Amino acid sequence: MSEDGMSLVAGLGSPLVWLHCDSPSRLEKLTALSEAVLQADEEVGVLLIYPQACPPPAEIPRRLCLPCADDGAALGRKLAAKTRIGAALIAARSLPAGVVAPLAKQGTRVLLAEMAVPRAEGFWSMTPGYKRRAFSRVSHVFLATERARALWREAGFADERLSVIGTLSQVPLALKCNETERETLAESLRHRTVWLAAGVPPEEEERVIAVQQEALRESHRLALILHPADPMRGPELYARFAHQFTMALRSRDDPITPETQVYIADTEGERGLWYRLAVACYMGGSFSKGSSFSPMEAAGLGCAIVHGPEKGQFAAAFDLLAERRATRRLTRPPALGAMMRAVLRPEQAAEMAHRGWQIVSEGSEATETLVTALLAACRE
């Protein structure tokens, strides 16, 4: 790591929490966990280490995300030599002993999660006694199921070093919104059905507009919140489609009236507001380059979800929701209109939203447990 990189680490906050993962699905979980840690303690910083092949998580204050090749042993040694790590969590298929050793040497409390069986990686992993020595540096293991406990006991872990907490949540913290704005807009949209197209790229704009045009033939009071992937396109979209619809533009504070059919949400940082106002959501980009946002955002705020075949970096989240029938997946863009109209039916929307909320809530307890453990380790 360069000196500039070390400066960034030093400026994150104190104490510092190290989170380390080895796969896209675990990266989603640790990304969500890191947000919960930062919200729980306003002084800590988070260093999130992830595989080089994964797309980087979004930048947020007090969190630095670094891609790391192989097991990251060199990075671990360098950081441990330069800065104090208060607590570390490894979520991986096997223990990266080269990462753990320098952390444990400086007194960092090392925790494990998302590891089904005690397995160590590295050239010496088959050497007698290597695995036991490597795992002796681990303070506590958080298991997904009770069934895994016996395997860890055989590896020399006493029960007091093992906890069964379930699977970590893939869900980011619920997006915030201005409550006054929400109440004002909800009043303007009272007695109307609202759907959202979130993060729509230019190549999908015509399709989304066509869906609204079709749907208005059945329900003339239906309102679309169109959230373009590039907010700068808001005025252009307004100019292109104003002759077809009664429209309003968020960036210039146009009011929503009973006649408004398309509301262009061309601002940054307000997705939490749009999800709360909508009954259902189409995940923009899922018919082209992949969704820009995790579907868990919408599921956590009560939206029924429709999406195309391209999942982008959120494949694990889309698959989990689909498995539990909390989303509707389409393979062809022309089917979007019929599916949105079906999902907007009150019974259908409510059932899908409930299924999504169940998934969101299941991992929250495990996440809270790890947040508490990490912050307690930092204080020690």
ChimeraX attribute file (.defattr): number of C-alpha atoms within 10 A of each C-alpha:
attribute: neighborCount
match mode: 1-to-1
recipient: residues
	/A:1	10
	/A:2	7
	/A:3	8
	/A:4	9
	/A:5	12
	/A:6	14
	/A:7	10
	/A:8	14
	/A:9	21
	/A:10	15
	/A:11	13
	/A:12	19
	/A:13	17
	/A:14	17
	/A:15	18
	/A:16	24
	/A:17	28
	/A:18	23
	/A:19	23
	/A:20	27
	/A:21	26
	/A:22	23
	/A:23	16
	/A:24	18
	/A:25	17
	/A:26	23
	/A:27	25
	/A:28	24
	/A:29	22
	/A:30	27
	/A:31	25
	/A:32	18
	/A:33	25
	/A:34	25
	/A:35	18
	/A:36	18
	/A:37	21
	/A:38	19
	/A:39	13
	/A:40	14
	/A:41	11
	/A:42	11
	/A:43	13
	/A:44	20
	/A:45	26
	/A:46	26
	/A:47	20
	/A:48	24
	/A:49	24
	/A:50	27
	/A:51	20
	/A:52	14
	/A:53	12
	/A:54	14
	/A:55	13
	/A:56	17
	/A:57	16
	/A:58	9
	/A:59	9
	/A:60	10
	/A:61	11
	/A:62	21
	/A:63	25
	/A:64	20
	/A:65	19
	/A:66	18
	/A:67	15
	/A:68	20
	/A:69	15
	/A:70	12
	/A:71	21
	/A:72	19
	/A:73	17
	/A:74	16
	/A:75	18
	/A:76	19
	/A:77	17
	/A:78	13
	/A:79	16
	/A:80	21
	/A:81	14
	/A:82	11
	/A:83	14
	/A:84	17
	/A:85	25
	/A:86	25
	/A:87	26
	/A:88	26
	/A:89	24
	/A:90	26
	/A:91	24
	/A:92	19
	/A:93	19
	/A:94	18
	/A:95	24
	/A:96	23
	/A:97	23
	/A:98	19
	/A:99	19
	/A:100	27
	/A:101	21
	/A:102	21
	/A:103	24
	/A:104	19
	/A:105	13
	/A:106	14
	/A:107	15
	/A:108	25
	/A:109	24
	/A:110	25
	/A:111	23
	/A:112	22
	/A:113	24
	/A:114	20
	/A:115	18
	/A:116	18
	/A:117	16
	/A:118	20
	/A:119	18
	/A:120	20
	/A:121	16
	/A:122	14
	/A:123	7
	/A:124	12
	/A:125	16
	/A:126	11
	/A:127	8
	/A:128	9
	/A:129	10
	/A:130	15
	/A:131	19
	/A:132	16
	/A:133	12
	/A:134	19
	/A:135	23
	/A:136	14
	/A:137	20
	/A:138	23
	/A:139	17
	/A:140	22
	/A:141	26
	/A:142	24
	/A:143	24
	/A:144	19
	/A:145	13
	/A:146	12
	/A:147	11
	/A:148	16
	/A:149	21
	/A:150	12
	/A:151	13
	/A:152	20
	/A:153	14
	/A:154	10
	/A:155	15
	/A:156	13
	/A:157	21
	/A:158	12
	/A:159	13
	/A:160	9
	/A:161	15
	/A:162	19
	/A:163	17
	/A:164	16
	/A:165	20
	/A:166	19
	/A:167	19
	/A:168	27
	/A:169	25
	/A:170	27
	/A:171	27
	/A:172	20
	/A:173	17
	/A:174	14
	/A:175	16
	/A:176	12
	/A:177	16
	/A:178	10
	/A:179	10
	/A:180	9
	/A:181	11
	/A:182	16
	/A:183	13
	/A:184	12
	/A:185	17
	/A:186	18
	/A:187	12
	/A:188	15
	/A:189	20
	/A:190	11
	/A:191	11
	/A:192	15
	/A:193	19
	/A:194	23
	/A:195	27
	/A:196	30
	/A:197	27
	/A:198	24
	/A:199	23
	/A:200	27
	/A:201	21
	/A:202	15
	/A:203	12
	/A:204	18
	/A:205	18
	/A:206	12
	/A:207	16
	/A:208	20
	/A:209	19
	/A:210	14
	/A:211	19
	/A:212	21
	/A:213	19
	/A:214	13
	/A:215	18
	/A:216	15
	/A:217	10
	/A:218	10
	/A:219	13
	/A:220	13
	/A:221	17
	/A:222	22
	/A:223	25
	/A:224	24
	/A:225	23
	/A:226	26
	/A:227	27
	/A:228	23
	/A:229	22
	/A:230	14
	/A:231	16
	/A:232	13
	/A:233	15
	/A:234	22
	/A:235	15
	/A:236	10
	/A:237	19
	/A:238	18
	/A:239	10
	/A:240	9
	/A:241	14
	/A:242	13
	/A:243	9
	/A:244	11
	/A:245	16
	/A:246	16
	/A:247	23
	/A:248	21
	/A:249	20
	/A:250	17
	/A:251	15
	/A:252	11
	/A:253	8
	/A:254	12
	/A:255	14
	/A:256	22
	/A:257	13
	/A:258	14
	/A:259	13
	/A:260	18
	/A:261	23
	/A:262	27
	/A:263	23
	/A:264	24
	/A:265	24
	/A:266	23
	/A:267	18
	/A:268	12
	/A:269	10
	/A:270	15
	/A:271	21
	/A:272	18
	/A:273	20
	/A:274	25
	/A:275	27
	/A:276	20
	/A:277	22
	/A:278	24
	/A:279	24
	/A:280	30
	/A:281	28
	/A:282	27
	/A:283	25
	/A:284	30
	/A:285	27
	/A:286	25
	/A:287	21
	/A:288	17
	/A:289	14
	/A:290	20
	/A:291	28
	/A:292	19
	/A:293	18
	/A:294	21
	/A:295	26
	/A:296	26
	/A:297	19
	/A:298	31
	/A:299	28
	/A:300	24
	/A:301	22
	/A:302	24
	/A:303	31
	/A:304	31
	/A:305	28
	/A:306	22
	/A:307	26
	/A:308	22
	/A:309	19
	/A:310	21
	/A:311	24
	/A:312	18
	/A:313	20
	/A:314	20
	/A:315	18
	/A:316	17
	/A:317	21
	/A:318	24
	/A:319	14
	/A:320	16
	/A:321	22
	/A:322	15
	/A:323	10
	/A:324	13
	/A:325	14
	/A:326	26
	/A:327	27
	/A:328	18
	/A:329	18
	/A:330	17
	/A:331	13
	/A:332	10
	/A:333	16
	/A:334	12
	/A:335	12
	/A:336	21
	/A:337	18
	/A:338	12
	/A:339	16
	/A:340	23
	/A:341	18
	/A:342	13
	/A:343	23
	/A:344	20
	/A:345	13
	/A:346	11
	/A:347	11
	/A:348	14
	/A:349	21
	/A:350	18
	/A:351	15
	/A:352	24
	/A:353	23
	/A:354	18
	/A:355	18
	/A:356	28
	/A:357	21
	/A:358	15
	/A:359	21
	/A:360	21
	/A:361	12
	/A:362	16
	/A:363	18
	/A:364	19
	/A:365	15
	/A:366	19
	/A:367	25
	/A:368	17
	/A:369	14
	/A:370	21
	/A:371	21
	/A:372	13
	/A:373	16
	/A:374	21
	/A:375	19
	/A:376	13
	/A:377	18
	/A:378	19
	/A:379	9
	/A:380	11
